[in-house]
């Protein structure tokens, strides 16, 4: 089976760097660093990333014509951008990713009380 370049499920923003890394069988961090260096070198990194985000099919997508892939990516672009911005904010704040399980509420001790769970 031939390897195909597509977006990855291992994603920080839109899955482009993870997909390129999967294709070339290298660490995604290396690809992310290359995109960042291209941004600082001449701004080409942002343009290249956005073009690849538009052209690459999703990881779970079946084989489709390139025009169909672009149409699907354009239709899901607003939701993808919202999810990507949420992930970026989480990374910048240092907060862990949301989990499906509800968290226990922990009360804070006041006036010498011992904490309870």
C-alpha positions as a printed NumPy array, in Angstrom:
array([[  0.   ,   0.   ,   0.   ],
       [  1.409,   3.37 ,  -0.994],
       [  1.974,   6.003,   1.655],
       [ -0.226,   9.05 ,   1.346],
       [  0.379,  12.518,   2.674],
       [ -2.555,  13.47 ,   4.902],
       [ -3.313,  15.305,   8.122],
       [ -2.454,  13.488,  11.314],
       [ -4.453,  12.656,  14.408],
       [ -1.271,  13.605,  16.303],
       [ -1.93 ,  17.311,  16.021],
       [ -1.169,  20.484,  17.87 ],
       [ -3.013,  22.9  ,  15.599],
       [ -4.42 ,  21.498,  12.335],
       [ -2.467,  18.252,  11.942],
       [ -0.277,  19.377,   9.05 ],
       [  3.105,  18.966,  10.779],
       [  2.071,  15.608,  12.208],
       [  0.942,  14.431,   8.776],
       [  4.172,  15.51 ,   7.096],
       [  6.144,  13.817,   9.884],
       [  4.135,  10.593,   9.479],
       [  4.783,  10.623,   5.74 ],
       [  8.543,  11.069,   6.113],
       [  8.657,   8.876,   9.262],
       [ 10.305,  11.529,  11.432],
       [  9.435,  13.182,  14.737],
       [  6.627,  15.783,  14.406],
       [  8.607,  18.189,  16.601],
       [ 11.239,  18.472,  13.862],
       [  8.611,  19.43 ,  11.285],
       [  7.047,  21.941,  13.695],
       [ 10.453,  23.538,  14.284],
       [ 11.   ,  23.798,  10.516],
       [  7.63 ,  25.569,  10.104],
       [  8.522,  27.977,  12.938],
       [ 11.944,  28.711,  11.419],
       [ 10.297,  29.392,   8.054],
       [  7.923,  31.831,   9.751],
       [ 10.829,  33.79 ,  11.212],
       [ 13.002,  33.507,   8.099],
       [ 10.589,  34.968,   5.569],
       [  7.014,  34.304,   6.66 ],
       [  6.713,  31.422,   4.229],
       [  5.955,  28.968,   7.046],
       [  2.497,  30.41 ,   7.69 ],
       [  1.556,  30.4  ,   4.017],
       [  2.891,  26.869,   3.483],
       [  1.105,  25.585,   6.6  ],
       [ -2.232,  27.094,   5.568],
       [ -1.955,  25.803,   1.995],
       [ -1.157,  22.296,   3.257],
       [ -4.04 ,  22.515,   5.758],
       [ -6.347,  23.262,   2.841],
       [ -4.969,  20.607,   0.485],
       [ -4.274,  17.623,   2.75 ],
       [ -7.106,  15.176,   3.418],
       [ -7.997,  14.303,   7.008],
       [ -6.41 ,  11.211,   8.532],
       [ -9.671,   9.263,   8.556],
       [-10.785,  10.396,   5.077],
       [-11.217,   7.878,   2.296],
       [ -9.492,   8.422,  -1.019],
       [-11.189,  11.252,  -2.832],
       [-10.495,  13.645,  -5.649],
       [ -8.366,  16.671,  -4.74 ],
       [-11.274,  19.015,  -5.46 ],
       [-13.491,  17.099,  -3.032],
       [-10.798,  17.268,  -0.346],
       [-10.472,  21.041,  -0.747],
       [-14.276,  21.484,  -0.605],
       [-14.503,  19.388,   2.576],
       [-11.618,  21.306,   4.155],
       [-13.237,  24.64 ,   3.311],
       [-16.543,  23.504,   4.81 ],
       [-14.915,  22.396,   8.071],
       [-12.44 ,  25.3  ,   8.243],
       [-14.382,  27.418,  10.785],
       [-14.775,  24.532,  13.213],
       [-11.165,  23.411,  12.683],
       [ -9.957,  26.967,  13.357],
       [-11.998,  27.161,  16.56 ],
       [-10.612,  23.826,  17.801],
       [ -7.066,  24.818,  16.831],
       [ -7.298,  28.132,  18.676],
       [ -8.622,  26.327,  21.758],
       [ -5.665,  23.908,  21.668],
       [ -3.171,  26.761,  21.221],
       [ -4.634,  28.62 ,  24.195],
       [ -4.439,  25.447,  26.3  ],
       [ -0.782,  24.963,  25.385],
       [  0.079,  28.602,  26.099],
       [ -1.707,  28.518,  29.451],
       [ -0.161,  25.178,  30.333],
       [ -3.532,  23.634,  31.109],
       [ -4.054,  19.947,  30.385],
       [ -6.334,  18.817,  27.597],
       [ -9.966,  18.319,  28.52 ],
       [-11.024,  14.801,  29.416],
       [-14.413,  13.18 ,  29.014],
       [-14.583,  12.137,  32.686],
       [-15.86 ,  14.683,  35.215],
       [-13.273,  15.951,  37.672],
       [-13.702,  15.579,  41.399],
       [-14.338,  18.818,  43.162],
       [-11.718,  19.399,  45.829],
       [-12.56 ,  21.737,  48.664],
       [ -9.874,  24.043,  49.949],
       [ -9.098,  24.01 ,  53.677],
       [-10.032,  27.082,  55.667],
       [ -9.239,  28.001,  59.258],
       [ -7.13 ,  24.923,  60.036],
       [ -9.508,  22.356,  58.512],
       [ -8.058,  19.336,  56.793],
       [ -8.75 ,  19.019,  53.069],
       [-11.525,  16.631,  52.115],
       [-12.27 ,  14.953,  48.8  ]])
